Amino acid sequence: MSQVLILMPVYNEAEFLSDSILSVQSQLYTNWKLVIQDNCSEDNTFRLAKDFSHSDDRIAVLKNSIKKNVQDNWFTLATFALSQYESEYVIWLGGDDIWSNSNFLESKVKFLQAQLDYQSVAPGVRNLNSDPNFTISIKSKSRFKSARLTKYILDYRNINVLWALMRRTTFEKLLLHPTFYPGGFSGFDWYFGLGIFYFGKVGCDSESVYLKRVRRIVSSNSTSGRQVEFRNPYRNFMIPYLETFYSQRRRFAFLSSPIKFLIFFSLFFISHARLFRMLCTKVQALLSRVVSNE
């Protein structure tokens, strides 16, 4: 069987890490290597991961000497793992997430072995404890690159490919492409997903679901670790997008102008969708009060 390289960047995941690792160990497809990189956790994450590695030689555990930002942590984990371990496929797994069933890997490997023109195959994605009938899935399998990209951009809310099983060759192209150079930026998963659609056809495995744990995140400065002061909420809200589109605009150098425009427009709309909904709700409530008073 072809080996699958599983990459798990972690930070303060002690509460849920055991469940995530156990979901890997329960797989019917057993030829895998799980590489965990701890980003200087402040809890027992590293020790817990090491305990698993002592009892299962398929698990390797690394620890950063200094805390990195999110993308640098993912990037260094991937580059190290690729340099140390042979594999035909690569997949990410969050340290607090779970694979829904024991054939999660097996079904995807079989798909890629049978469908040689596909470069990756993604699971449905569902938040833990959410409606079991609702999953975020893949909506574009076109062989035309522009069609895949356009569909991805226009239907971003209903697509999630970050957790796809990828051919190693595709993963390396994506990781080493200048668009994804290390340094940290907002929307890492968005750009990674964009790259997956850019490099090839994406299949969807409906037999298994990636269970994503949603936890409340406290906003912080990714470089200093200081709490963000919300004295100017809109400015702080828009900073990641401004950094993405201006100070890091070379990420878009390989895309055509129409695609660049679609990316900018769609991200602007997505980032403001919650604000628009909130304003509409307040306007509706105000109108309702006016009507009731009359």
ABEGO torsion letter per residue (X at the ends): XBBBBBBBBBBGAAAAAAAAAAAAAABABABBBBBBBBBGBABAAAAAAAAAAAABAABBBBBBABBBBAAAAAAAAAAAAAAABBBABBBBBBAABBBABAAAAAAAAAAAAABAABABBBBBBBBBGBBAABBBBBABABABAAAAAAAAAAAAAABBAAABBBBAAAAAAAAABAAABBGEBBGAAAAAAAAAAAAEBBBBBAABBBBBBBBBBBBBBAAAGBBBBAABAAAAAAAAAAAAAAAAAAAAAABBAAAAAAAAAAAAAAAAAAAAAAAAAAAAAAAAAAAAAX
